[in-house]
Amino acid sequence: MVDAPPRLGPPPTRLVLAGAVAAAFLLLPLVALVVAAPWDRLWSIVSADSAREALWLSLWTSTIAAGLCLLAGLPLAWLLARVAFPGRRLVRALVTVPLVLPPVVAGVALLSAFGRTGMIGQPLREAFGTQIPYTTVAVILAHTFVALPFFVLSLEGALRATPLRLESAAATLGATRWTTFRRVTLPLAAPGLAAGLVLAWARSLGEFGATITFAGNYPGTTRTLPLDVYTALQADRDAAVALSLVLLVVCVLVLVTLRERWWGVR
């Protein structure tokens, strides 16, 4: 017979109160946003041409950025999780840099690389006459730059949680490393891959600093919904609140999508 674990007693009141204060600090601004929303004008604001244009631009650029994260981040996450190569810790550290880098610094870094006189931008301009900054392509690059670490780290964690013995068993049956990756590793890591894609897409959708620095704020070309909120805040606070509410709803939907991954933890 297994002994029951000892009772720990009621939680300390001071910890409960401190936790409640922290939760209220996070929750109250969101509640205030909902309360302050101009509900009588909400539909007219969010259905305006400028808002719909900004929302559509945000949605499709974020989707493309998530696709690029998948194409580039999948092999990178696999290398970090499965291949012991010199400098792996350094590469992993560099992957996490955009997570803590101030967004405006990320925009300046992108300008330094892809700007008219940048390391890559200048050769492209001289060879093909291509200019990346302040275009929709710049929006996609900015989104990808800030979202890729979320995808890589999420997928790497999922890959590391995949038992190596299953891959070894596939290898003993004659499967190549590529076949093992496609038939064993990737299906087992699929929930982590899906979560990483959702996180990358959501991070891309909310990107502001790198976008406005590298791509500018041009209606119909680079003005995404966060930039539209910033623009509206300077002229019409109610419009800014209404557009912010749209982004809040999207964030809640993302959390609902990932509820099994996060909310299921006990």
N, C-alpha and C positions, 0 to 999 in steps of 0.2 A: 504494500500500500504506500503510495507516494504522499509524503507529508505536505500539507498545505503550506504555501509560503506565508511567512509571518506578516501580520498586519502592520502597515506603516503608519497608520493613524491619519487624521485629517491633514490636509495641506496647510503649511504655515500661512497665517493670515497676511503677513507682510509680502509674501511671494504672490499670493492671489491678488492683492491690491496693486502691486507693481505690474503684474501681467495685465490686469484690467486697464490700467492707465496706458500701457503701451498699445493695447488693442484699440482703445478709444482714440489715441493719437493718430493711428492709421485709418480708423474708420470714419471719424468725424469729418475730415475734409471731403471724403467721398459722399457722405450723406449731405453735406452742405452743398456740394455741386448739384446733386439731384434736386434738393429743395430750391436752389437758386435758378434752376432751369426755367426759361420763359415758356411754359407749357402752352400758352395761348398762341405763341408764334413759332413753336418748335418746328412744325412741319414746313412752314413757309421758309424757315432758315435753312434747314437741312436739305430741302428740295430745290433750293436756288441753284442756278446754273453753275456759279462759282464753287459751291459746296459739292455738288454732284461731280463736277470736273475734278476737284481735288481728291474726293473719295475714290473715284475711278482710277485716277493716276496712282494713288497710294496702293490700291488693291492689286493692280496688275504689276506694278514695279516690285511690290513685296513678294508677289508670287514668283516672278522671274528670279528675284534674289534668293528665294528659298530653293528654287531649282538649281541655281548655281552653287548654293551651299551643299546640296545633295551631291552634285557632280564632283565638286572639289573636296568636300569634307568627308565623304564616305571613305575614299582611299586613305586620306590623312588620319582619320580616326582609327582605321584598321592598322595602319603602320604603328601608331602610338600604342595600340593595345596589344599587338601580336608580334612585332618585329623589334628585337633588341639591336639597335644600331647606335653608333657613336653620336653623342649629342642629343639623344632622345629627350632627356630632361630639359635641355635648352630649348628644343623645338616646342615641347609642351608649354614651357614658360612663355615663349613668344606667342603661342596661340592664344594664351589668356590675356595678353597685353591689351587688346581692344576692349576687354571687359572693364578695365579700370582706367583706360585712357580717357581724359576729358573729350567729349564729342568734338569740340571746336579744334582740338589738337589733331584728332583723327582727320578732320577736314583739311587742315593745313598739311598733314602728311600726304593725303591723297593728291592735293595740289602739287606738292613737291615731286610726286611720282608721275602724275598724269597731266599736270598743267602744261601750258604752252611751252614753257622752258624746263619742264620736268624731265626726270631721268628717262621715262618712257614716252611721255607726251611730246617732247621735242622731236625725237626721231620719227614718231608717227606723223606729226604735222609736216615735217620736211619731206617724208617719203610719200605720204598719201594725202596731205592737206587735211588731215583729220584733227578735229579739236574736240576733246572730251568734256572739259569743264563747262558748267552752265548749260548742260544738255540733259535730256532724259537718261542717256547712258550714264552720266555722272550720278544721277539719283540711284540707279541700280547698283553701281559700284560702291557708293557710300553705304547703301543698305546691306550689301553683301559683306562689306568689310566689318561692320559692327555686329552682324548676325551670325557670321560663320563660327566664331568661338562657341556660341550657345549650342549649335548643332554638333560640332566636333566633340565637345566635352560630354554632352548628353549621350552621343553614340559610343564614345570610347568607354564610358562607364557601363553601358549595356553590353558591349563586346567583352569587357573584362569579366562581367558576370556570367558569360557563357562558358560552360565547363569545357576545359581543354580536352578532357577525356573523350568527348564526343567527336571532336575533330581528329584525335588520334585514332579512334575506332574507324572513322571514315578512311583515314590514310592506310590503315592495315588492310582494308578491303580494296585497295587499289585506286582510291580517289586522288586526283591531283590536288594541289593546294587551291587552284582556282575553282575546281568542282566543289571542294569542301567549303570554300567561302560562299559559293552560290547556293549550295543545297543544304548546308548545315548551319554555318555561322550566321549568315544574313537572316534566314527565317527565325532563328532563335532570338536575334537582336532586333527584330522588327518593331516591337513596342517602343524600344528606346529610339530607334530611327524615326518612328512616327512622332514621338514626343519632341525629338530634336527639331524636326521640320516645323512643327507647330510653334515651338519657341522661337525659331529663327524667323518665321513669318511674322509672328507678333512683335518681335523686337524690330524687325524691319519696318513694320507698319507704324510704329511709334517713333522712329528715328527723326531727329530734328537738327542737332548741332552740326554733325558732319555734312548733312545734306545742304543746309543753308550756306555753309562755308565753301563747299566744293561745287555745288550745283546751282546755288542762287535761289531766288524766290520769284520765278517767272510764271504767271498764270498759264495753265494749259501745257506747260513744258516741264517745270520743276517744282511747282507749288503743290506739295502733297498736303494731306489733311492736317498734320501737325503744324506745318507752315501756314496753312490757312487759318488755324486757330490763333497763331501768333499775329497774323495780319489783322484779323478781326478784332483782337483784343485792343488794338490801338485806336479803333474807331467805334466799335459796337460791342460792349461787354456781353450783352445778352447773346449775341451771335457766337462769341467765343465760348460761352458756357454751353450753348446748345451743341456746337461742334465737338467740344470736349466730352459731352455726354455720349456722343456717338462712339468716340474712342473708348470710353469707359465700358460701354456695352460690349464692344469687341473684346476687350480684355477679360470681361466676365465670361464671355463665350469660350475664350481660350482656356480659362481655368476649368470650366465645365468639361471641355474636351479632355483635359488632363486629369480629371478627378480620380481616375483609377490609379494614376501614378503617384499623386501627391496626397489626395484626401483619404486614400485608403490606408495610410500609415497610422498605426495606433501607438 
